[in-house]
Amino acid sequence: MEIKRNSIRIAFIAGLAGGLIATAACFLLQSNNNEATEKQTVNLPVASESAPARYAAFSEAGEPVDFSEAAERSVPSVVHVKVAYKTQTYYEGGSGDLFDFFFGNPYRGQQPQVYTPRSSGSGVIISPDGYIVTNNHVIDRAEEITVIFDDKSTMIAKVVGTDPDTDIALLKVEAENLPAMAFANSDALRLGQWVLAVGNPFNLSSTVTAGIVSAKARSLDILSSDMRIEAFIQTDAAVNPGNSGGALVNLRGELVGINTAIATKTGVYEGYSFAVPSNLAKKIVEDLMQYGVPQRAMLGISYVDLNSEMGEEFAKTKEAPKNIETLKKHHGIYVREVMENGAAQEAGILSGDVITEINSKSIRSSSNLSEEIGKARPGDKVNISVIRDGKMKQFTAVLRNRAGNTDVITSSGESVLGASFKTVDADLAKKLGISGGAQISELGNGKLKQQGVRAGFIITTINQKPVRSSEDVKRVLSGITRGGIFIEGIYPNGREAYYAFGV
């Protein structure tokens, strides 16, 4: 009888884990402010590593585990996030000249602003004093954000910062003694482990669904940013539009992920959902709290996933490495190119190496690699294991930022533009024939990105006022309260560009 019961349990778990991901496109769960804050730190709640025995998939008595305790613990910490955008209509006055529009015309008027509801999602309270994590796509371009708590009370939230590369955003409400959810170690998740999804699908508040971890480090190619980090936790917990930004929790009611996307043909749940791992989300949140912008670390390599099939393909090409027979037996990341003056080159990593571990964690795919590097900051040291000529070698790399150094990138108050700046390098300025400028070092959601500006653009004037350094951007913008902004500048390749937008 006991053998039969065990067989049923095994079949049940296997059935939940089985199936293929829908071949249809993966959609973010909610369709679509980047406001910098002063540097500050908050001690985020972190879960204990020890797990009581009763939280196993089945109790010692052989009965299915009760999800009620985890649900009751987590529901008060999950909020409903509703956003609205601002519309305004201008009427013509005076000459109607474009220059007048942007730099002011006493005859030009403006109708009252109207806030129109646009979409909603979910969020997770992560500190008692009002910090809330959600998805970037939930609040993208929102002008007003309302947070509805489990007790139905409401508050207006402000955006602390966003990270399109991971689809994480941080909000803040002015409150105290909120029921914060503790972060758990997402690296400790195991395939087949029970998890709960908590959120507000279809505006149905405080909804809880259950499933198991179906896969880890899943890349879906759904984020559009150049430096995107996709290493999603895949589950079969039912998730639908409105769940975006909500919590994926373990059976202790602790945060293991932020629900973000589903695989679907219809736009609603069809079997699989995806969440940003809590370890990655926690790092991004801490960056936004302390610096206003994410600190993005780079290893400085171009690479491709390696497996036995890839090894066979390599063997057929002219670029096949000498140790191709060894490579065909391994999984990992094949280093195609090592960037000059990058962290990998400095550490001694060479083209043709196969990366198998970072900080003792197995690296079997590019999503594994991007997740591990994404959890680090410029200046952090990482231990890297590689296979070279059939032998295992160890290296230590000091990660760098996009500019090639280990400096911390801070938000200097240019929240309207949605970017961080650095003073242009003197050699580059001389090459371009400019006397200085503010170069975009990090580009997030904001006016610049909406206008099609790319990272690396150098601003030389704002509203005809010269910009010679990153500090000039803040100084010039502080004097603009209405009308518009007209930016002139140049890209590193010498192409001049002009952008204009209202504020």
Summary of the structure (lengths in Angstrom):
residues: 503
radius of gyration: 25.0
end to end distance: 72.3
largest distance: 89.8
contacts: 1694
relative contact order: 0.12
helix: 21%
strand: 33%
